[in-house]
Amino acid sequence: MGRKYSFRDNRKLYFVTFTVVHWIDVFIREEYRKVLYESIKFCQANKGLEVYGYCIMTSHVHLIIGTENGVLSDIVRDFKSFTSRHIRKAIESNMYESRREWMLSLMYSSGIENARNKYFQFWQQHNHPIELNTNEMIDQRLTYMHNNPVELGLIEKEEEWLHSSAGDYYGSRKGEIELLFV
């Protein structure tokens, strides 16, 4: 990964986006979102991940993250690897998943086409980490990610999206992920 988009300073906050290959709408199913939530919580408890904001969309995840005592690139690598394996297993074992064969076909073909993988790819390769140097940049990214479901017409108000930190920031409800506020 080039220096422009890399985790250069572990003391800084970063805005990252993880996108499923081919923008597949995997996270419309609760059981796959559950893997994400549990993985984020594990990384918070065991790897030093700090989450300042999040928004889980149907095909991608936005996070504002940092770490006090870990290496952010290692945390992200482990998170993506774990979630990829476990969501793949969940899809493979879900006999009620109507799109199972189609999703797996795209994920296996993406893995074969990518030299960095053996045979399977769940996440697109890049994270596109953006270092957030100012409060203005942090506010801008929080607004962007919380407004994402509004822009797509899924909800009318940011705080209505159940799978984001917007409710925490608006004080209307507690989200799934423990946050550090900026």
N, C-alpha and C positions, 0 to 999 in steps of 0.2 A: 504494500500500500504506500502511495506517495506521501510525502511530508505534509502536503496541504490538508489532507484528510486523514489524520492519525491522532492517537492519544499521546500528545507530546508532554503534558504536564499533569500528573496524577492529582495535583492539588486543585485543579480547575474543574468546573462543571462542563458537561458536554451534552449537546442535543444529538441523539442518534435515532435512526430509523432502521428497523429490521423489516424487510419485505419478503413475503413468500414468493417463491419462483412463479413466474407467469401471473403474478397478482391473484393467485387462487384464493377464493374467499373461505379459508379454512376456519377462521374464528367466528363464523356464524353459529358454530356448535359449541355448547357450553363445555363439553368434555375436553376439547382441545384448548379452549381458553383457560381451563382449570390447570392444565400443565404449565401454561405461561405464568399464571398467578403463583403457583407453588414454587416454580423455579426462581422467580423474582424474590419471593420470601426466603427461599433457601440461600440465595446469594447475599441477601441482606444479613441474615443471621450468621452465615458461615464464611463469607468471602469479603465482607466489608463494603458491599454495595450500598450506596446511599441513593435514594430515589427522591427527586424533588418535583417530579411531575410525570404523568404518563397518559397515554390514550391508546387503547387497543381497538383498532378498526378491524374490519372483516378480513383484510389481506395483509395488514402491516401493523407495526407497533411503533409509536413514538415514545421516547423516554428522555427526561433530563436527569442525568446521573452524575455521580462523582464517587470518590472513595477516600476514606481517611487513612486507611492502612493497607490497601491492596494495590495491585497493578490493574488498572481499568481494562487494558487490552486483554489481559488474561481472564478477567471476570467475564467480559463479553464473549470471548472465544469459548469458554466453558459453558456459558449460558446457551449460546447458539448450538453448540454441539449436543448438549443434554436435551434441549427442547426438540431439536431435529429428530434425534433417535426416539424419544418418547412419544412425540406426536405421530411419527411414522408408525410406530407400533400400535398406537390407539386407532389410527385410520385402518391399518391392516386387520385389526381384530374386530372392528365395528361392522358386523354383518348388516346393520340397518343403515349404513352410510350409502345413500343412493349414488353418490359421486365417487365412491371409493376407487374403482378401477381407473376412471379418468384422472383423478388427482394423482394416484400413485404412478400412472404411466408418465405424466408430465414430470413428476419429481425424479423418477428413475432415469428418464431420458436426459434431464438436466444434469444429473450427476455424472452420467457417462460422457456427456459433452464437455464437462469441466475437468480439466487436468488436476485440479486441487482435490477432487473427490474420487472415491473409488467407484461408486455405482449409484449413489443417491444424493440428492440435494434438496433440502427443504427451504432454506433461506437463500436469498440472493447473496452474492459474495460480499458486497460492500455494506458498510455501516454508515458511511459518510458522516463521521463524527465532526461536529462543529463546536469549537471551543467557545464558551460563553464568558466573555471578559468583562461585561458590564451588566448592571441591573436592567438597563434598557434592552440588551440582547436577551436576557433571561425572560423578561416580560413579553417580548416579541415572540419568542418560541412557545411560551406557555399559551399565549393567545392563539397562535397558529394551530397548535395541536388540539387545544380544547375546542376550537372552532371547526375542526376538520369534519366532524359528523354533521354539523349545521350546514356547512358548505355542500355536503353531499345530499342534503335534504332528508336525513334520517331523523333529525329532531329539530325543534325550533329554538331551544335555548341550550347553551353549552352544558349547563349543570344537569340537564336531563339525561345525558349519556352515562349509562351505568358503568361503563368500562373505561373511566378516565378519572383523573384527579380534580376535574372541574368542580364537582360537588364539594370536595374538601376545601378548595380555595374560596368557593362562594359561601361555605358554611351551611349548605343545605343537607348534606349527608356525608357519612364516612365511607370512603371507598375501600376496596379490597387490599390495597397496598399501603403500608405504613410510610408516611411521607416526612421529609424534612422540608420545612417551608423556607422560601427565600424572601 
